[in-house]
Amino acid sequence: MESSEESSSSTFTKTGEKFLEHFYSLNDVLEKPILLPPAVRQKFVDCYSEEDLKVKKKLVLDSRRLEYNAESTVYRALEKLDEKIIVLHGFSYKSDQWRSFSKEQISPEDGEHDFAVLLPNKTVIVIEVKRPSRLANIQSNLKDAVKQLDRFERFFRDLVSYVDTKMQYTIFKFSAFPELKKNEISVTDLEKIEASPIIWSDDLNDFRETLLRFGASFETDVDVVQYVSKVNALMIGLWLQNSSGFEEEIENPHQLAGLTMSSLNNQLWSQEVYCKAQSRSKNLLPVSKLGYKKILKEHHQIQYISEEQKDVLEIDSESPLSFKKPYLFVNGPAGAGKTLMMQARILKLLQSMGYDQQILLLLPWWDAGDELAKSVRRFNDSLTIKMIDLVSYIQRHKNHADLVNLFQRTLLERNEQLVILFRPNFIIDELIEKGLKLDQLCSMYNHFLTFLRNEKWNVFCDDFQTIVANSSFHGHIVSEKSTPKPIYDVLLSMLLEDSNCGQQPKSLWIGCDLMQVVRYGFWKSDSSSRHTLHKLFQFFKNSNDCIHDLTGNMRNSYNIAKLLQDLVENFFKQSVGDFDKRRKIIPSQNFVHYLEGFTIRLYCVVGKEPNPCECRKTALLRKELKFILGAFDAAGITKKPAFIPVYHHFSAWNEMSGVKGISWFKEIQDEVKSLAALILNKGKIKYDSVFTDQVKYASSMEFPCVVLILDLSCPPIKSEDTSLYLADILARLYTGISRARIYCSIILICSDDDPNVLYQKVFEILQPHANVFYA
């Protein structure tokens, strides 16, 4: 009969075996090496409460944050090893667990080790990561590391003996200083510390070569596979028991991935992040002290907001409600919280605005308004809401005998507390193609502009960049003398006007990410584009009082935010002409926290399809969707809808445009639907498949995961046009990637015989931020 201690060891082994069995059955989805957890494990809470601001505790927290950064560096180096290894990040054990397979008469201890790496040949590598606050501390850090490493060796030899008394493992023990270069250490200090194997930052550049240099081998020893598998299973079982960080019992890799996604998403959503870009005195502020507890903390589960975000919410008076800054142009990069702060301000108004006030929200697309309306109803289901798509309304009633008066009455009859109007730019040329007359449209448009200026309205306009872009598309119509100013021009003018001069709405909020405007091409040389750029530049030049910048990315994980920052900088490098104007109006893409998500995956599909019956890009998409959908399903994520957008950015020269492109879109849409039906229980997870060059449905708060497809196959282009095309591509990449919170994969396609210059330049920008796979 097994003792209780032997039984617990047997349970760990069975748990690990079950997990590995699941893992290897998914080898078409999950890459080698096996990393547990599948994203860098966060070991501390980034944000500080008031109590934490005591100097001593804050120094401890700073130290833990820096240690986390150092561990992240080692994790990324191990992740790039294309070897059949198992990496256990944050491997720990309890003394009673050690005792369950120890035959020695010693007192086992609790242990925790940064990395345990299991190789396929009776070899284990254990790494203790240190981040000394100053060079003088290296020796004490190394002493601590050696003590931990020796403890692991004793523990692991007992574990191996428990599996098979005759089996002997080779153990490589390393202390790692991933933020220090060897040449930064004096010769005297090196002589004191190099008796123990050390990994410096230089060694991580080619980590495989470093490990081989120390004597490690990645070759599989077929003679001991059975014994190695048992050791691996026991180690994984212990890791799952002690280090997963989840209350649920982890049974398979998909469940672990899904729970990791959910945990990261919740942490980013709650904005529990430490703001590096702000001074010590400007840490995140608890929402409970700002009069927004019910709205942000209880309704949105937002715990903290930044100083910048607080400034756009501040209240001047409560009854009736008015804001300190009633007229605002909120300019910020992806993930800065523009839409979230707008929603908070709307809900605050709905709580306590005057009886003679209403809210008017202008949006480019129906989807975003639908989600906001659902949020408002969850907050207070007694509120009255009306949503109207202006373009669809006009098309639906185009044969009415007196369409203009009908349209005017429809606007004037609005008495709901929240009115949401879609496509306020009217898309004039599209309506003319549907048989509408220009004079009719101009009359209705003028009524709409008068409607906007009613003093009862608190006007909000989100995704202003899309309204600007769509107005720019119709420059040849806008230039007609009989046509009123485009809507973006009118809204900017309203911000500049004195509220006492003429009729003005009660308040006006415009939210905009002008980096997303540039992808529509307003930097080009045509007259409409020049007019748009000039108008925006003059607005920024003359209206500092109403412009408010939200500079920090609070939504995307650290690695995605870093890539977005790099895309913006590279965009500016490609820009030609009017450089200073664009620098003035496009917000900086800053990252303000250290919470890392999954590593970005970059799949390179180069050359013609070798087998016409097997489409590589479709196979890769299937693989990614299996992973994402399977992870959500296995983890039972149902609290928030999980949208999975699939983008396909292609330009006019791209071979995928036209009939061929439409056919492929349909094929991928069918693939997404069939996969969802296969993997998901009906109704369990809400998903969406989006195929549009406009990225118009990218409601960023609802997309934790993104699969982005970028086809750069094209005929030769003139060398002088390369910068223009590349700037366009980088802006589109920025928009697509910015939707992802914690997971992003990019399928980069070039079916040319030789990779063209655009493919090469885009790859050079993406490659440092991603794990690269060649299909």
Salt bridges, closest charged atoms under 4 A:
ASP28 OD2 - LYS626 NZ 3.68
GLU31 OE2 - LYS623 NZ 1.99
GLU50 OE2 - LYS289 NZ 2.62
ASP52 OD1 - LYS57 NZ 3.25
ASP62 OD1 - ARG65 NH2 3.84
ASP62 OD2 - ARG280 NH1 2.86
GLU71 OE2 - LYS43 NZ 2.94
GLU71 OE1 - HIS89 NE2 3.71
GLU79 OE1 - ARG76 NH1 3.28
GLU83 OE2 - ARG208 NE 2.55
GLU109 OE1 - ARG151 NE 3.67
GLU109 OE2 - ARG154 NH2 2.88
GLU112 OE2 - ARG41 NH2 3.59
ASP114 OD1 - LYS43 NZ 3.72
GLU128 OE2 - HIS113 ND1 2.73
ASP150 OD1 - LYS173 NZ 2.90
GLU153 OE2 - ARG157 NH2 3.24
GLU153 OE1 - LYS173 NZ 2.80
GLU179 OE1 - ARG131 NE 2.75
GLU194 OE2 - LYS182 NZ 3.47
ASP203 OD1 - ARG213 NH2 3.28
GLU307 OE2 - LYS310 NZ 3.81
ASP311 OD1 - LYS310 NZ 3.92
GLU314 OE2 - LYS310 NZ 2.91
ASP370 OD2 - LYS374 NZ 3.62
GLU371 OE2 - LYS374 NZ 3.73
GLU371 OE2 - LYS686 NZ 3.63
ASP389 OD2 - ARG423 NH2 3.00
GLU416 OE1 - ARG414 NE 3.00
ASP429 OD1 - HIS474 ND1 2.73
GLU430 OE2 - ARG423 NH1 3.95
ASP489 OD2 - HIS531 NE2 3.89
ASP489 OD1 - LYS535 NZ 3.14
GLU497 OE1 - ARG453 NH1 3.02
ASP566 OD2 - HIS769 NE2 2.89
GLU569 OE1 - ARG583 NH2 3.31
GLU596 OE1 - ARG76 NH2 2.58
GLU609 OE1 - ARG616 NE 3.13
GLU624 OE2 - ARG601 NH1 3.44
ASP633 OD1 - LYS684 NZ 3.72
ASP670 OD2 - LYS666 NZ 2.97
GLU671 OE2 - ARG622 NE 2.70
ASP693 OD2 - ARG732 NH1 2.99
ASP728 OD2 - ARG732 NE 2.75
ASP753 OD1 - LYS608 NZ 3.99
